[in-house]
């Protein structure tokens, strides 16, 4: 009996010790994460010969009312970030995500697990003069829910190679947009609930995607025309469209609609819209994550994959332009954005679609594909 009583007295102490040990370990890890997230991060250096300039513009398309706005009869308003080849200057780089754009940071308790945006250093200089010369236009569209500045690494690198990059944030589709200093959230029309379903590429999601792609395509075409008009002395008539995820689908559709388009790049985006069946006559780059079915070649693991594979093969069969298809081993869907360049604590990272590959290496590889493709089709 005394042995039993002794064991009964010991187990509360053991439990307390275990809980104390866990608390110390957890506190130590939280402290490590806080210190690590506060360390500066520099995005990969652009590999071109031009310094990079950047300006942020708010444009209104008076010819369209926005079907995604919460109120009827509202004109289309877009935030467009312009990265461009700049004249040499000794000015310091602009903040990565200034002002209200910092709201793109993870919120709540997760915020301590991500690099602070004030500690993320990019390379573009704000509002400096253009370099001498005329440059092709690249319209850059983000993934659904994302904003154009979350692709700064891609944009800066293209600009350093002699391209005017117009990054379009689709208003009411992005989780956050900043227009004239005010933040604008997504709406159900701009970011349909159908895309949250597990069967992402079929049924309601396919219908919603085919409808939404028309709005995103119109945004891209407007941005291309406006950039060419405003910077007529600095750009030529060649236009490329580049996009990630849903933005990749919009890039293909916009290229199909724009007679000035010389090529389009889809970064890991399932295709939507008429271009899937009419095909593309211009060169096309399909760059996917590991085993991504958007390239038309994969080992489908579920119904979503099979649907995406069928869609890609329909596009490929209907297209007559030169096609480049590739997958980047070790990557997942979010690796095509600046998320590859941030620090993210392991518990948060596992909740995002980030692969095992080294982040900066991913961005460098993607930039290599894009600059090679852009140079081939525009020069």
FIFI-280075 format. One record per atom (N, C-alpha, C): residue in three letters; x, y, z. Coordinates in steps of 0.05 Angstrom, whole numbers, plus 5000, padded with zeros to 4 digits. Example, Ala and Ser with C-alpha at 12.3 -4.5 7.8 and 13.67 -1.06 7.14 Angstrom:
<sites>
ALA526448865156 ALA524649105156 ALA526449345156 SER525749555142 SER527349795143 SER525850015157 
</sites>
This chain:
<sites>
UNK501749765000 UNK500050005000 UNK501750255000 UNK503950255016 UNK505650485017 UNK506950534990 UNK507650324975 UNK508850364948 UNK506850494929 UNK504250404931 UNK502150524915 UNK501850814922 UNK501750884948 UNK501451154957 UNK503751324947 UNK506151214948 UNK508551364939 UNK508351434909 UNK507351234893 UNK507051284865 UNK504951504860 UNK502751494876 UNK500651694872 UNK501751974879 UNK503551984899 UNK504652244906 UNK506652344885 UNK507952154871 UNK510052234851 UNK508852334825 UNK506552224816 UNK505652294789 UNK504852584786 UNK503752724806 UNK503253014803 UNK505853174799 UNK507953094813 UNK510553224810 UNK511653184782 UNK511352934773 UNK512352874746 UNK510853034724 UNK508253044728 UNK506553204709 UNK507353494710 UNK507753604734 UNK508553874736 UNK511253924723 UNK513153744727 UNK515753764715 UNK515553754685 UNK513853574675 UNK513553554646 UNK512353814634 UNK510353924648 UNK509154164639 UNK511054404640 UNK512654404661 UNK514654614664 UNK516754604642 UNK517654354636 UNK519554314614 UNK518454404588 UNK515954334583 UNK514554414558 UNK514354714556 UNK513654844578 UNK513355134578 UNK515955274572 UNK518155164584 UNK520755284579 UNK521555254550 UNK521055004539 UNK521854954511 UNK520155134492 UNK517555154498 UNK515855314481 UNK516655604483 UNK517155704507 UNK518055984510 UNK520656034496 UNK522455844497 UNK524955874483 UNK524555884453 UNK522755714443 UNK522255714414 UNK520955974405 UNK519056064421 UNK517656324414 UNK519756554414 UNK521556544433 UNK523656744434 UNK525456734409 UNK526156494402 UNK527756454378 UNK526356564353 UNK523756494350 UNK522256584327 UNK522056884326 UNK521657014349 UNK521457304350 UNK524057434341 UNK526357324350 UNK528957424343 UNK529457384313 UNK528757144304 UNK529257074276 UNK527557244257 UNK525057284265 UNK523257444247 UNK524057734246 UNK525657824266 UNK526558104266 UNK529058144251 UNK530357934242 UNK532857964227 UNK532258054198 UNK533958244188 UNK533458344161 UNK533658124140 UNK532058154119 UNK532057974096 UNK532358144071 UNK534158084054 UNK534458224029 UNK533558034006 UNK531658123991 UNK530757963968 UNK532957933948 UNK532957713931 UNK535057673912 UNK535657913895 UNK538157963891 UNK539058193875 UNK538358163846 UNK537258363833 UNK536658343804 UNK539158283788 UNK538958123768 UNK541258033753 UNK541758193727 UNK540058383721 UNK540458543697 UNK542358773701 UNK542758933680 UNK544759143680 UNK543659413688 UNK540959443689 UNK539759693695 UNK539159723725 UNK539559953737 UNK538360013763 UNK535260003759 UNK533859973781 UNK530959933780 UNK529560173794 UNK527660293779 UNK525960493791 UNK523260383797 UNK521760523815 UNK519060433822 UNK517260663828 UNK514860653818 UNK512860853825 UNK510160713828 UNK508460823844 UNK505860703850 UNK503660893840 UNK501860793824 UNK499760953812 UNK497060843818 UNK495061013821 UNK492260933823 UNK490861033797 UNK489860843782 UNK488660903756 UNK485660833756 UNK484160993743 UNK481260943740 UNK480660903710 UNK479160693705 UNK478260633677 UNK475360743675 UNK475060973663 UNK472361093662 UNK470460943643 UNK471560773627 UNK469860623608 UNK468560373619 UNK469160303644 UNK468060063655 UNK466960113683 UNK464759983689 UNK463859973717 UNK464759703728 UNK465359703754 UNK466559463766 UNK464459273777 UNK464159043764 UNK462058853773 UNK462858713800 UNK465358753809 UNK466158633834 UNK465958813858 UNK465259063853 UNK465059253875 UNK462559203892 UNK462659273918 UNK460359223935 UNK457959403929 UNK458459633915 UNK456359813908 UNK456159823877 UNK453759853866 UNK453459863837 UNK454460123825 UNK455060103799 UNK455860333782 UNK458360473792 UNK460160323803 UNK462760433811 UNK464760383788 UNK466360593781 UNK468360553760 UNK470560363769 UNK471860243751 UNK474160063757 UNK476460233767 UNK477460183791 UNK479860313801 UNK481960103807 UNK484360163799 UNK486559963802 UNK489060103814 UNK490359963832 UNK493060033840 UNK494959883822 UNK496760043809 UNK498659923791 UNK501460013800 UNK503159813806 UNK505959863813 UNK507559843788 UNK509260053782 UNK510960053759 UNK513860023767 UNK515159813758 UNK518059783760 UNK519259823733 UNK521559963731 UNK522560033705 UNK525660063705 UNK526860053682 UNK529760103680 UNK530260403687 UNK532060453705 UNK532360723715 UNK535160833708 UNK535261093707 UNK537861223704 UNK539461173730 UNK542061193728 UNK543661143752 UNK543161353773 UNK542961273797 UNK542461453820 UNK543661333845 UNK544361503863 UNK545561413888 UNK543461403911 UNK540961433904 UNK538861443925 UNK538461163937 UNK537561143962 UNK537160883975 UNK534560753964 UNK534360493966 UNK531960353957 UNK529460443973 UNK527160423960 UNK524660483972 UNK523860263992 UNK522060334011 UNK521060124029 UNK519659904013 UNK519859664023 UNK518759434009 UNK515759464005 UNK514259484027 UNK511359524026 UNK510659764044 UNK510459994032 UNK510160244048 UNK507260284057 UNK507060434079 UNK504460524088 UNK502460304093 UNK500060344083 UNK497860154088 UNK498359884074 UNK500259874055 UNK500859614043 UNK501959414063 UNK502959514086 UNK504059334106 UNK501859154117 UNK499259214112 UNK497159044120 UNK497158774107 UNK498858734087 UNK499058474074 UNK500558274093 UNK501758374114 UNK503158194133 UNK501158014146 UNK502057774154 UNK500357594169 UNK499457734195 UNK497057674203 UNK495857814226 UNK495657634250 UNK494957744273 UNK494557584297 UNK497157474307 UNK496957244321 UNK499357114332 UNK501257024311 UNK500256974286 UNK502056894265 UNK503957114256 UNK503357364263 UNK505057584255 UNK507857574266 UNK508257454289 UNK510957434301 UNK512557224287 UNK511257064270 UNK512656834257 UNK513556894229 UNK513157144220 UNK513857224193 UNK515757464194 UNK517657484176 UNK519457714175 UNK517857974174 UNK518558154191 UNK517258414190 UNK517858554164 UNK515758674152 UNK516158794125 UNK518059024126 UNK518259154150 UNK520259364152 UNK523159264151 UNK523459004155 UNK526058874154 UNK526558724127 UNK524658744109 UNK525058634082 UNK526058854064 UNK528358804052 UNK529659004035 UNK529558914006 UNK528359093990 UNK528359053961 UNK530359243948 UNK530259283922 UNK532459423909 UNK531559663893 UNK528959693887 UNK528059913870 UNK528160183885 UNK528560393870 UNK528760663880 UNK526260813872 UNK525060963890 UNK522461083884 UNK522761323866 UNK521061323845 UNK520561563829 UNK522961693817 UNK524861533808 UNK527261633794 UNK526761633764 UNK528361793749 UNK527961803720 UNK528461533706 UNK527161493683 UNK527661263667 UNK530461273655 UNK531461033649 UNK533961013633 UNK533261093604 UNK535361163590 UNK534961223562 UNK534260973546 UNK532460993527 UNK531760763511 UNK528760713511 UNK527860513496 UNK525060433495 UNK524960133503 UNK522960073519 UNK522959803532 UNK520259673528 UNK520159403525 UNK517659263524 UNK516159283551 UNK513559253550 UNK511859263574 UNK511258973582 UNK511558923608 UNK510758663620 UNK508458723639 UNK506158613635 UNK503958633654 UNK504058393673 UNK504258453699 UNK504558243719 UNK502058223736 UNK500857983737 UNK498357953752 UNK498857743774 UNK497957803799 UNK498357623822 UNK496357393822 UNK496857213841 UNK494857003846 UNK492457113861 UNK490256963860 UNK487857043873 UNK488257093903 UNK487557323912 UNK488057403940 UNK490557543945 UNK492557523927 UNK495057653929 UNK494957933917 UNK497058093922 UNK497458353911 UNK500058363895 UNK500158543875 UNK502458553857 UNK505058593872 UNK505258763893 UNK507858803906 UNK508958553920 UNK507358343923 UNK508358093935 UNK509857933914 UNK510258053890 UNK511957933870 UNK514258123862 UNK515158273882 UNK517258473877 UNK519758343866 UNK520558113875 UNK522957983865 UNK522857943835 UNK520657833826 UNK520357783797 UNK520258053782 UNK518858243792 UNK518558503778 UNK521158653776 UNK522658663798 UNK525258803798 UNK527158673778 UNK527158413778 UNK529058283760 UNK528458333731 UNK525858323723 UNK525158383695 UNK525858673689 UNK525258853707 UNK525959133702 UNK528959173698 UNK530559033713 UNK533459063710 UNK534458963684 UNK532858793670 UNK533558693644 UNK532358853621 UNK531159083628 UNK530159263607 UNK527259233600 UNK525559193620 UNK522659183616 UNK521259373635 UNK519159493625 UNK517359643643 UNK515259453653 UNK515159403678 UNK513459203691 UNK511059353704 UNK508659293695 UNK506259403707 UNK504859183724 UNK505159203750 UNK504059013768 UNK501259093776 UNK499258943768 UNK496459003772 UNK495358843796 UNK494258993816 UNK492858853838 UNK489858863832 UNK488558643826 UNK485758643819 UNK484058723843 UNK482858963842 UNK481259063864 UNK478858883869 UNK478358833895 UNK476258663905 UNK476758363902 UNK478958293888 UNK479758013888 UNK482057973907 UNK483858173910 UNK486058153929 UNK484958173957 UNK486258043976 UNK485558064004 UNK485758354013 UNK487658504002 UNK487958784009 UNK489158933986 UNK487859153980 UNK488859343960 UNK488959623973 UNK490759793964 UNK490860063974 UNK490360253951 UNK488260413953 UNK487460603932 UNK487260873945 UNK488861063935 UNK488861333945 UNK489161343976 UNK490761163986 UNK491361164015 UNK489461004032 UNK487260904020 UNK485360754036 UNK485560464029 UNK485160294048 UNK485160004043 UNK482459904033 UNK482559714015 UNK480159604003 UNK480359304005 UNK478359174016 UNK478358884020 UNK477058743997 UNK477358483997 UNK476058313976 UNK473058303980 UNK471558233959 UNK468658203961 UNK468057913952 UNK465657823958 UNK464857553949 UNK464857523919 UNK464257743905 UNK464257723876 UNK467157713865 UNK468957853878 UNK471757853869 UNK473357613877 UNK472557493899 UNK473957253909 UNK471957043917 UNK470756913897 UNK468356743902 UNK468856513922 UNK466756453937 UNK466956233956 UNK467455973942 UNK466755953917 UNK467155703902 UNK470055623901 UNK471855813903 UNK474755753902 UNK475755643928 UNK474155653949 UNK474955543975 UNK474155243977 UNK472755143957 UNK471854863958 UNK474154683954 UNK473954433962 UNK476054243958 UNK476354163928 UNK474154183913 UNK474154113885 UNK474554373869 UNK477054463869 UNK477654733861 UNK477354783831 UNK477754583815 UNK477954623786 UNK475454523771 UNK473354463784 UNK471054353770 UNK468454483782 UNK466254433768 UNK463654523778 UNK463554823783 UNK462554903807 UNK462255193812 UNK464755353809 UNK467055233817 UNK469555383814 UNK470255443785 UNK469755243768 UNK470355283739 UNK468555503728 UNK466055503736 UNK464155713726 UNK465055983737 UNK465656003763 UNK466556253774 UNK469156353762 UNK470956163757 UNK473556243744 UNK473156343716 UNK471456213700 UNK471056303673 UNK469756583672 UNK468056643692 UNK466856913694 UNK468957123703 UNK470357053724 UNK472257243736 UNK474557303717 UNK475357113700 UNK477657153683 UNK477157383663 UNK474657433656 UNK474157663638 UNK474757923651 UNK474157953677 UNK474758203692 UNK477758243695 UNK479158033702 UNK482058053705 UNK483458113679 UNK482457993657 UNK483558043631 UNK483258333623 UNK480858433628 UNK480258723622 UNK482158903638 UNK482658833663 UNK484558993679 UNK487358993667 UNK488158753658 UNK490858733647 UNK491158883621 UNK489158873604 UNK489159013578 UNK489159313583 UNK487559403602 UNK487459693609 UNK490159783619 UNK491459633637 UNK494059703648 UNK496159713626 UNK496159523608 UNK498059523586 UNK497759773569 UNK495359843562 UNK494860073545 UNK495560333559 UNK494760353585 UNK495260593600 UNK498260643604 UNK499760423611 UNK502660453614 UNK503960533589 UNK503160423566 UNK504360493541 UNK503760783533 UNK501360873540 UNK500661153533 UNK502161353551 UNK502261293577 UNK503461483596 UNK506461503592 UNK507661273585 UNK510661263582 UNK511361213553 UNK509961343535 UNK510361293506 UNK513261333497 UNK514661523510 UNK517361583501 UNK519361373511 UNK518361193530 UNK520160993541 UNK519460703534 UNK517260653520 UNK516460383515 UNK516060343485 UNK516360093476 UNK515760023449 UNK513059873449 UNK512259773426 UNK509559663423 UNK509359373433 UNK511559243440 UNK511458963448 UNK510458943477 UNK508558753481 UNK507458713508 UNK507658413515 UNK508458363540 UNK508358083550 UNK506558083574 UNK505357853579 UNK503657813602 UNK504757583619 UNK505057643645 UNK506057443664 UNK504257433688 UNK503557193698 UNK501857183721 UNK502356923736 UNK501656933762 UNK501856703780 UNK499056613787 UNK498656343787 UNK496156223795 UNK493856333777 UNK491756443789 UNK489556553772 UNK490556773754 UNK492556923764 UNK493757123747 UNK495157003722 UNK496156763724 UNK497256623701 UNK495156563680 UNK492856483689 UNK490656433670 UNK489856693657 UNK489756913672 UNK489057173661 UNK491157263641 UNK493757203646 UNK495857283628 UNK495557143601 UNK494756893601 UNK494356753575 UNK491956873560 UNK489856923575 UNK487457033562 UNK487957313551 UNK489457483566 UNK490057753557 UNK491857743532 UNK493757563532 UNK495457543508 UNK493857463484 UNK491857293488 UNK490057203466 UNK488557443455 UNK487857643473 UNK486157863465 UNK487758103454 UNK490358113460 UNK491958353454 UNK493658303429 UNK493258463409 UNK494758423384 UNK497758503387 UNK498358653408 UNK501158733413 UNK502658523430 UNK501158323439 UNK502458123456 UNK504457953440 UNK506857913452 UNK508857743439 UNK509257483454 UNK508057453478 UNK508357213493 UNK507057233520 UNK506457003533 UNK505257003559 UNK506456773576 UNK506756823602 UNK507856633620 UNK505856573642 UNK505156323646 UNK503356233667 UNK505056093689 UNK505156203713 UNK506656093735 UNK504755933753 UNK504655673749 UNK503155493766 UNK500255563769 UNK498955643747 UNK496155713747 UNK494455543729 UNK492455413741 UNK490455263724 UNK489155463705 UNK488755383681 UNK487755563660 UNK484755583660 UNK483655823654 UNK480855873652 UNK480256043627 UNK477756053620 UNK476856233599 UNK477056123571 UNK476256273551 UNK476156183523 UNK478756083512 UNK481056193522 UNK483656123510 UNK484155823514 UNK482955693533 UNK483255403537 UNK482455253513 UNK480355353499 UNK479255203476 UNK480155323449 UNK480755583449 UNK481555713424 UNK484655693420 UNK486055663443 UNK488955633441 UNK490255913438 UNK492955903439 UNK494556153437 UNK496356123413 UNK496456323396 UNK498256323373 UNK500956433379 UNK501256563403 UNK503756693411 UNK505356493429 UNK507956533432 UNK509556363450 UNK508456363479 UNK508656143492 UNK507456103518 UNK509455943536 UNK509756043560 UNK511355903581 UNK509455803602 UNK509455543607 UNK507955423629 UNK509955323649 UNK510255463671 UNK512255393692 UNK510755313717 UNK511055053724 UNK509454953746 UNK511154873770 UNK509854833792 UNK511154713816 UNK511554413811 UNK512854283830 UNK513454003826 UNK510953843821 UNK510853683800 UNK508553523792 UNK506053683787 UNK506353933779 UNK504054103773 UNK502754013747 UNK500153993747 UNK498753903723 UNK498254123703 UNK498854373710 UNK498354603692 UNK500154583667 UNK502254423669 UNK504054393646 UNK503154193626 UNK501054043633 UNK500053833616 UNK501353563620 UNK503253553639 UNK504653303645 UNK504853293676 UNK503653083687 UNK503853043716 UNK502852763723 UNK503052693748 UNK501852453758 UNK499452533775 UNK497052543764 UNK494852653779 UNK494252483804 UNK493852623827 UNK493352483851 UNK490552503861 UNK488952673848 UNK486152703857 UNK484552813834 UNK481952863839 UNK480152963818 UNK480953243809 UNK481953413827 UNK482853683820 UNK485153663800 UNK487153493805 UNK489353453787 UNK488453353760 UNK486653163760 UNK485753063734 UNK484253273718 UNK482653443731 UNK481353653717 UNK483253863706 UNK485253933723 UNK487354123714 UNK488954013691 UNK489553753691 UNK491053633670 UNK489453633644 UNK486953573645 UNK485253583621 UNK485153863610 UNK484754063627 UNK484654333618 UNK487254413604 UNK489554353616 UNK492154423604 UNK492454283577 UNK491754033575 UNK492053893550 UNK490254003528 UNK487854103536 UNK486054233516 UNK487454483506 UNK488654643524 UNK490054883516 UNK492354823497 UNK493954623505 UNK496254553489 UNK495454453461 UNK493354303460 UNK492454193434 UNK491454413416 UNK490154613427 UNK488954823411 UNK491055043403 UNK493355053416 UNK495255263412 UNK497155203389 UNK497955413375 UNK499755383352 UNK502455523356 UNK502655683377 UNK505155823383 UNK507155643397 UNK509655733399 UNK511655573412 UNK511055553442 UNK511355313453 UNK510655263480 UNK513055153495 UNK513555273519 UNK515655173537 UNK514355083562 UNK514854833570 UNK513554723594 UNK515754623613 UNK515554683639 UNK517454593658 UNK516254593686 UNK517454423703 UNK516754413731 UNK519254453748 UNK519054583770 UNK521354633788 UNK521154453812 UNK522954263814 UNK522954063835 UNK523254203862 UNK521654103881 UNK521854203908 UNK520154443914 UNK518754543894 UNK517054773898 UNK514154703901 UNK512654883915 UNK509754873916 UNK508655143908 UNK506055173910 UNK504655393897 UNK505655673906 UNK506155713932 UNK506855983942 UNK509756053936 UNK511355853927 UNK514155913921 UNK514556113898 UNK512456163883 UNK512756343860 UNK512356633868 UNK511956683894 UNK511656953904 UNK513957023923 UNK513957263934 UNK516057343952 UNK516057183978 UNK513957023983 UNK513956854006 UNK516456674007 UNK517556623984 UNK520056463983 UNK522356613996 UNK522156873998 UNK524457034008 UNK524157104038 UNK521857064050 UNK521457144078 UNK522356914096 UNK522856984122 UNK522956774142 UNK520156724152 UNK519456464154 UNK516856384165 UNK517456154185 UNK516456174209 UNK516855964229 UNK515555704219 UNK516655484228 UNK515755224217 UNK512755174220 UNK511455234243 UNK508655184245 UNK506955344224 UNK507855584218 UNK506455744198 UNK507155654170 UNK509655594166 UNK510555504139 UNK509055254130 UNK508555074149 UNK507254824141 UNK504354874133 UNK503155104141 UNK500455164133 UNK500255304106 UNK502555384095 UNK502655514069 UNK503755314048 UNK503155374023 UNK504055194002 UNK506855263993 UNK508755194011 UNK511555244006 UNK513054984006 UNK514754943987 UNK516254693984 UNK518854683999 UNK520254463996 UNK522754424011 UNK525154564000 UNK524954673975 UNK527154793962 UNK527955053977 UNK530455123976 UNK531355383987 UNK529955613974 UNK528855793990 UNK527156013980 UNK528556193959 UNK530756323966 UNK532156483946 UNK532956333921 UNK533656083924 UNK534355923900 UNK531955893882 UNK529555863894 UNK527055843878 UNK526656093862 UNK526856323875 UNK526356573861 UNK528456623839 UNK530956553844 UNK533056583824 UNK532456403800 UNK531556163805 UNK530855983783 UNK528556083766 UNK526456173780 UNK524056283766 UNK524856533749 UNK526556703761 UNK527456943746 UNK529056863721 UNK530656653723 UNK532156553700 UNK530356473678 UNK528256313684 UNK526256233664 UNK524956483651 UNK524056673668 UNK522456893658 UNK524157083640 UNK526557143649 UNK528157333632 UNK528957203606 UNK529556943607 UNK530256803582 UNK527956803563 UNK525556733573 UNK523156733557 UNK522557013546 UNK522657213563 UNK521957483555 UNK523857583533 UNK526457533536 UNK528457613517 UNK527957473490 UNK527357223491 UNK526957063467 UNK524557173450 UNK522357243464 UNK519957313449 UNK519757603442 UNK521357773455 UNK521158063451 UNK523458193437 UNK525758043434 UNK528158163423 UNK529257983401 
</sites>
